[in-house]
Amino acid sequence: MAEIKTFTVSVYTENQIGLLNRISAIFQRRHINIESLNTSITEIEGVSRFTIVVNVTEEQIKKILGQIEKQIEVIKAYYHTDDETIFLETCLFKIKSDLLFEERQIQNIIKESNSRIVTVNKEFFVLEKAGRRNEIDMLYRELSAFGIMQFVRSGRIAVSKSEMPISKILQEFSESEY
C-alpha cells in the first residue's frame, strides 16, 4: 500500500470569485481533509497563491493536481513534501494579564518558546508565536494549564527550497496581460 505523506500544494491562480469553492470541492469529492489552507498575493501583481496542506499518497496528490490544473483560472499547481519546503504557521494567544505578572512560569514559557508579546493591557495580553505546528502545539499545551482566553492559528505558509519554474511562468503571464 502506498505511503501517506504530508504534502504542501501551491496553486497559482488568477484572483477569481468562486475558485476556492471549486478547488476545495476537488478534495471533498475524494474525501480528503484539508489540514491547512492559506491564500495570499504573490510576487506577480494579479496572481494569487493557495497553499494547501493535505495528508495523502503521492499517487492521490498527482491526480488532485491534474484536476486543479483543469480549472480555467489556475495558472500552475505544484506539490512538495515537508523536506522540500521551508514552512511555518503563526498563532495568537489571548491570556489574562494578571498571569503575566503573577506567574513566573508564564514568563519562562514565553522566553523559552521564542514567542513575543504583541500587546498588554489591564485585562489581557496577546502572545504571538511563529514556527512549526509541533512547536505551536507544545506552547498551547503549556499555556492551557494557565487558561487561554482565545487562540487562533494561521494556515501554513511555505516556500520551496528548490527554484521553481513558476517565477518565469508568472512573469510571462503578467506580460501577456498587457
N, C-alpha and C positions, 0 to 999 in steps of 0.2 A: 504494500500500500504506500502511496506517495506521502512524503512528509509534509505536515502542515507547518508553515513558517509565517512570520510576521513580514508583511510587505508594505512598503510606503509607495503609494501610487501618486504620481504627479500628472495632473491633467491640465494642459494649457488650452485656454478657450477664449473665444470672443465673449464679452460680457453680455449675456442674453437672459432675459426673464424666462423662468421655467426649466432651464438647463439642469439645475441642481436636482429638481424632481426627477427628470429623466435619467440622470446618472445614478441617483440613489435607487431608482426602480430596477436598474440592471442588477444591483446587488440583492435587492429584495426578492426578485424573481428566482434567484439561485439560493435563497435562504441564507445569505451571508451577512453577518452582522458587521456594521462599520464600527470599528473601535474608536476612531478619531477622525474628525473632519475639520479642515480649516480652509478658508478661501482668502485670497489676497490678490493685490495687484502684482504685476511682475516688473521686470526691468524695461519692458516694452509697453509704451502707452497703448491702452485699449485692449490689452491682453490680461486675462485673469488666470489664476492658478488655483486648482483644487488640490489639497494634499489630503489623501485618504489613507487610513491605516486599516488593514484587514489581516486576518489570520486564515490563510487558505493554502492550497498546494500550488506549485508553480504552474502546473497544467491549468488549474482554475483561473489563475491571475492572467495567463496569456489569453484565455477565452474572454474574460471580462474586458481586457484592454481592447480586444477586437470589437466588442460590442460598443464600448465607449467611443472608439475612434469612428464609428459609423454615424455618430451624432454630427450634424452639419456644422455646428459651432465649434467643435473640437478641432484644434489645430494639430495637437500631438499628445499622446499619453505614454508615460514610462512607468516602470516599476523597479524598485530596488529593495534589497534586503537591508537589515539594520547595519550590517558590516559595510555596506556600500554608501552609507549616508552619514551625515553629521546632523543630529536632530535633538530637539528638546521641546519641553512643554513649559508653560508658565502657569502659576496659580496665585490666588489671593486668599488669605485667611483673615477674617474679622474676629477679633478676640477682645474680651473685656479689658479695659485699660488698667484696672487695679492689679490684674495679674502681672502686668509688665513691671510694676513697681514692687509688688509684694512677693512674687515668686522668683527667687534667684534662678531656679532651674529653667524658667522660660528664657531668661537672658542667655543662659548657656546653650539652650537648644537653638536659639536664633544665630548665635555666633558659630556653633559647630555645623549648622546646616547651610551656612553661607547664604542665608536669606536676608532680606533687608526690610526695614520698617519704612513704609511708604507714607503713613500719616498717623498722628496720635492726637486724640482729644480726650475730654473727660470721660466719655462713655466707652470708647473702644480705640484699638489701634489696628492698622492693617499691615499685614506682613506679606511680602512678595517673594516667591521662590521660582527660579528658573532652573530646569535640569531634566534629567531622565525621569521617566514615570516612577521607577522604584525609589528614587530619592524623594520625590513628592509624596509617595505613599508612606514612606518612613516618617517624614515630617508630620503628615496627617495623623498617623498613629500616636506620635509623641505628644502633639498638641491636643488630641482628643481627650487625653486624661485631664486636661485643664478646662475643657469646654470650648467649642468653636461656635461662634455666633452665626457665621456664614462662611461658605467655602465655594470657590469656583476654580475650574481648571480649563485651560485652553486646549485646543486640539494640537496635535503635533505640527511643528514646523520643521522643515528639513531641506538640506541641500545635498546634492550628490558629491561624493569625493572625486569622482572622475569627471572630466569635461563632458558636457552633454551637447549634442548637435542642435539642441533646441534654440540656443542663442542665435545661431545662423538662420534657422528656420523662422524664428520670431522676427529677426531683422528683415528678412525677405518679405514676411507677412506685412510688417509695418510699412515697408517701402511700397508694396503693392496697393496699399490702402489709399495712397495719394496720387 
